């Protein structure tokens, strides 16, 4: 199993962003990771905001890789999950904020997997 915290100690050489739905991290050691959400019916999970510049994370060791979540119930019976990812190098910090909303029965979490 892969955790976002596994990026700690690695050096990123490339970060690709596909709209507000996918981030792909390539590391100096050849490992690659994909951050996304496998969409299903009645839900929406996407990147709401990135504070800082992703390129500032390149070619410097990741010193901090943290994930935090906050869930809310909505007045219409649905739910909302905010997931915050913090990456920090000696050069700069970057915060990636994802927001997931659903009718309360579907996943609002962000997937983080290892890819070839």
Secondary structure by P-SEA (a helix, b strand, c coil): cccccccccccccccccccccbbbbbccccbbbbbbbbcccccccccccccccccccccccccbbbbbbbbbbcccccbbbbbbbbbbcccbbbbbbbbbbcccccccbbbbbbcc
